[in-house]
Amino acid sequence: MIITTTDQLETHQIIRYLGIVTGKANIRAKKLKEMRAAAQPELIDRAEKIAMEEAISKAEELGANALVGVTIDLETISGPYFYVLFTGTAVKCQRR
């Protein structure tokens, strides 16, 4: 799966737009040591990975082989909760 934040691919031509897909993840710091600032990047990375995998799965169900225009939004919700939203356009493309 090709994933890019741009709306085009240099090496591929988009032949079909299949729709917008999203992946969501909500992670909570469960232990006091996870709530420290030093541990938070690991929690955020885990949430981003979960959200990305969900979006990729949805894109593959549509028959996509790429996601373009990807954005990743992060929200901190009341202390130890992190919410990540991964959004992109699922496309079918072929090598130029």
TORLUM-370531 format. One record per residue (C-alpha): residue number from 1; residue in three letters; chain; z, y, x. Coordinates in nm, 2 decimals. Each point is the difference from the previous one (the first is absolute). Layout:
N
setor num = NUM | residu = Ala | chaine = A | pz = Z | py = Y | px = X;
...
This chain:
96
setor num = 1 | residu = Met | chaine = A | pz = 0.00 | py = 0.00 | px = 0.00;
setor num = 2 | residu = Ile | chaine = A | pz = -0.10 | py = 0.34 | px = 0.14;
setor num = 3 | residu = Ile | chaine = A | pz = 0.25 | py = 0.27 | px = -0.08;
setor num = 4 | residu = Thr | chaine = A | pz = -0.05 | py = 0.37 | px = 0.07;
setor num = 5 | residu = Thr | chaine = A | pz = 0.13 | py = 0.33 | px = -0.11;
setor num = 6 | residu = Thr | chaine = A | pz = -0.35 | py = 0.15 | px = 0.00;
setor num = 7 | residu = Asp | chaine = A | pz = -0.25 | py = -0.03 | px = -0.29;
setor num = 8 | residu = Gln | chaine = A | pz = -0.28 | py = -0.14 | px = 0.21;
setor num = 9 | residu = Leu | chaine = A | pz = -0.04 | py = -0.28 | px = 0.26;
setor num = 10 | residu = Glu | chaine = A | pz = -0.20 | py = 0.07 | px = 0.31;
setor num = 11 | residu = Thr | chaine = A | pz = -0.11 | py = -0.36 | px = 0.06;
setor num = 12 | residu = His | chaine = A | pz = -0.04 | py = -0.10 | px = -0.36;
setor num = 13 | residu = Gln | chaine = A | pz = -0.18 | py = 0.12 | px = -0.31;
setor num = 14 | residu = Ile | chaine = A | pz = 0.19 | py = 0.00 | px = -0.33;
setor num = 15 | residu = Ile | chaine = A | pz = -0.21 | py = -0.18 | px = -0.26;
setor num = 16 | residu = Arg | chaine = A | pz = 0.25 | py = -0.01 | px = -0.29;
setor num = 17 | residu = Tyr | chaine = A | pz = 0.31 | py = 0.18 | px = -0.10;
setor num = 18 | residu = Leu | chaine = A | pz = 0.24 | py = -0.24 | px = -0.18;
setor num = 19 | residu = Gly | chaine = A | pz = 0.29 | py = 0.22 | px = -0.10;
setor num = 20 | residu = Ile | chaine = A | pz = 0.33 | py = 0.15 | px = 0.12;
setor num = 21 | residu = Val | chaine = A | pz = 0.27 | py = -0.25 | px = 0.10;
setor num = 22 | residu = Thr | chaine = A | pz = 0.37 | py = 0.06 | px = 0.07;
setor num = 23 | residu = Gly | chaine = A | pz = 0.28 | py = -0.18 | px = 0.16;
setor num = 24 | residu = Lys | chaine = A | pz = 0.36 | py = 0.09 | px = -0.04;
setor num = 25 | residu = Ala | chaine = A | pz = 0.32 | py = -0.09 | px = 0.18;
setor num = 26 | residu = Asn | chaine = A | pz = 0.36 | py = 0.10 | px = -0.06;
setor num = 27 | residu = Ile | chaine = A | pz = 0.23 | py = -0.08 | px = 0.29;
setor num = 28 | residu = Arg | chaine = A | pz = 0.38 | py = 0.05 | px = 0.00;
setor num = 29 | residu = Ala | chaine = A | pz = 0.22 | py = 0.01 | px = 0.31;
setor num = 30 | residu = Lys | chaine = A | pz = 0.24 | py = -0.28 | px = -0.07;
setor num = 31 | residu = Lys | chaine = A | pz = 0.23 | py = 0.04 | px = 0.30;
setor num = 32 | residu = Leu | chaine = A | pz = 0.18 | py = 0.30 | px = 0.14;
setor num = 33 | residu = Lys | chaine = A | pz = -0.19 | py = -0.05 | px = 0.33;
setor num = 34 | residu = Glu | chaine = A | pz = -0.34 | py = 0.02 | px = -0.19;
setor num = 35 | residu = Met | chaine = A | pz = 0.10 | py = 0.34 | px = -0.14;
setor num = 36 | residu = Arg | chaine = A | pz = 0.02 | py = 0.16 | px = 0.35;
setor num = 37 | residu = Ala | chaine = A | pz = -0.29 | py = 0.22 | px = 0.09;
setor num = 38 | residu = Ala | chaine = A | pz = -0.10 | py = -0.23 | px = 0.29;
setor num = 39 | residu = Ala | chaine = A | pz = -0.05 | py = -0.30 | px = -0.24;
setor num = 40 | residu = Gln | chaine = A | pz = -0.20 | py = 0.19 | px = -0.26;
setor num = 41 | residu = Pro | chaine = A | pz = -0.34 | py = -0.02 | px = 0.17;
setor num = 42 | residu = Glu | chaine = A | pz = 0.03 | py = -0.38 | px = -0.02;
setor num = 43 | residu = Leu | chaine = A | pz = 0.07 | py = 0.01 | px = -0.37;
setor num = 44 | residu = Ile | chaine = A | pz = -0.29 | py = 0.24 | px = -0.06;
setor num = 45 | residu = Asp | chaine = A | pz = -0.23 | py = -0.22 | px = 0.21;
setor num = 46 | residu = Arg | chaine = A | pz = 0.10 | py = -0.30 | px = -0.21;
setor num = 47 | residu = Ala | chaine = A | pz = -0.06 | py = 0.19 | px = -0.33;
setor num = 48 | residu = Glu | chaine = A | pz = -0.34 | py = 0.12 | px = 0.12;
setor num = 49 | residu = Lys | chaine = A | pz = -0.10 | py = -0.35 | px = 0.09;
setor num = 50 | residu = Ile | chaine = A | pz = 0.10 | py = -0.14 | px = -0.34;
setor num = 51 | residu = Ala | chaine = A | pz = -0.19 | py = 0.28 | px = -0.18;
setor num = 52 | residu = Met | chaine = A | pz = -0.31 | py = -0.04 | px = 0.22;
setor num = 53 | residu = Glu | chaine = A | pz = -0.01 | py = -0.38 | px = -0.06;
setor num = 54 | residu = Glu | chaine = A | pz = 0.03 | py = 0.05 | px = -0.37;
setor num = 55 | residu = Ala | chaine = A | pz = -0.29 | py = 0.25 | px = 0.00;
setor num = 56 | residu = Ile | chaine = A | pz = -0.21 | py = -0.23 | px = 0.22;
setor num = 57 | residu = Ser | chaine = A | pz = 0.06 | py = -0.29 | px = -0.24;
setor num = 58 | residu = Lys | chaine = A | pz = -0.11 | py = 0.21 | px = -0.30;
setor num = 59 | residu = Ala | chaine = A | pz = -0.31 | py = 0.11 | px = 0.19;
setor num = 60 | residu = Glu | chaine = A | pz = -0.09 | py = -0.35 | px = 0.09;
setor num = 61 | residu = Glu | chaine = A | pz = 0.03 | py = -0.11 | px = -0.36;
setor num = 62 | residu = Leu | chaine = A | pz = -0.26 | py = 0.26 | px = -0.08;
setor num = 63 | residu = Gly | chaine = A | pz = -0.23 | py = -0.14 | px = 0.26;
setor num = 64 | residu = Ala | chaine = A | pz = 0.05 | py = 0.29 | px = 0.25;
setor num = 65 | residu = Asn | chaine = A | pz = -0.03 | py = -0.03 | px = 0.37;
setor num = 66 | residu = Ala | chaine = A | pz = 0.12 | py = 0.35 | px = 0.08;
setor num = 67 | residu = Leu | chaine = A | pz = 0.25 | py = 0.26 | px = -0.11;
setor num = 68 | residu = Val | chaine = A | pz = -0.10 | py = 0.36 | px = 0.05;
setor num = 69 | residu = Gly | chaine = A | pz = 0.18 | py = 0.33 | px = -0.06;
setor num = 70 | residu = Val | chaine = A | pz = 0.33 | py = -0.16 | px = 0.06;
setor num = 71 | residu = Thr | chaine = A | pz = 0.32 | py = 0.20 | px = -0.04;
setor num = 72 | residu = Ile | chaine = A | pz = 0.36 | py = -0.11 | px = 0.06;
setor num = 73 | residu = Asp | chaine = A | pz = 0.27 | py = 0.19 | px = -0.18;
setor num = 74 | residu = Leu | chaine = A | pz = 0.37 | py = -0.03 | px = 0.09;
setor num = 75 | residu = Glu | chaine = A | pz = 0.29 | py = 0.11 | px = -0.22;
setor num = 76 | residu = Thr | chaine = A | pz = 0.37 | py = -0.03 | px = 0.08;
setor num = 77 | residu = Ile | chaine = A | pz = 0.19 | py = -0.07 | px = -0.32;
setor num = 78 | residu = Ser | chaine = A | pz = 0.37 | py = 0.07 | px = -0.01;
setor num = 79 | residu = Gly | chaine = A | pz = 0.12 | py = -0.10 | px = 0.34;
setor num = 80 | residu = Pro | chaine = A | pz = -0.09 | py = -0.35 | px = 0.12;
setor num = 81 | residu = Tyr | chaine = A | pz = -0.31 | py = -0.06 | px = -0.22;
setor num = 82 | residu = Phe | chaine = A | pz = -0.36 | py = 0.05 | px = 0.13;
setor num = 83 | residu = Tyr | chaine = A | pz = -0.30 | py = -0.01 | px = -0.23;
setor num = 84 | residu = Val | chaine = A | pz = -0.35 | py = -0.04 | px = 0.15;
setor num = 85 | residu = Leu | chaine = A | pz = -0.33 | py = 0.04 | px = -0.19;
setor num = 86 | residu = Phe | chaine = A | pz = -0.32 | py = -0.12 | px = 0.17;
setor num = 87 | residu = Thr | chaine = A | pz = -0.31 | py = 0.11 | px = -0.18;
setor num = 88 | residu = Gly | chaine = A | pz = -0.37 | py = -0.04 | px = 0.08;
setor num = 89 | residu = Thr | chaine = A | pz = -0.35 | py = -0.06 | px = -0.14;
setor num = 90 | residu = Ala | chaine = A | pz = -0.11 | py = -0.36 | px = 0.01;
setor num = 91 | residu = Val | chaine = A | pz = -0.37 | py = -0.02 | px = 0.11;
setor num = 92 | residu = Lys | chaine = A | pz = -0.26 | py = -0.26 | px = 0.09;
setor num = 93 | residu = Cys | chaine = A | pz = -0.18 | py = 0.09 | px = 0.32;
setor num = 94 | residu = Gln | chaine = A | pz = -0.25 | py = -0.15 | px = 0.24;
setor num = 95 | residu = Arg | chaine = A | pz = -0.06 | py = 0.06 | px = 0.37;
setor num = 96 | residu = Arg | chaine = A | pz = -0.27 | py = 0.26 | px = 0.07;
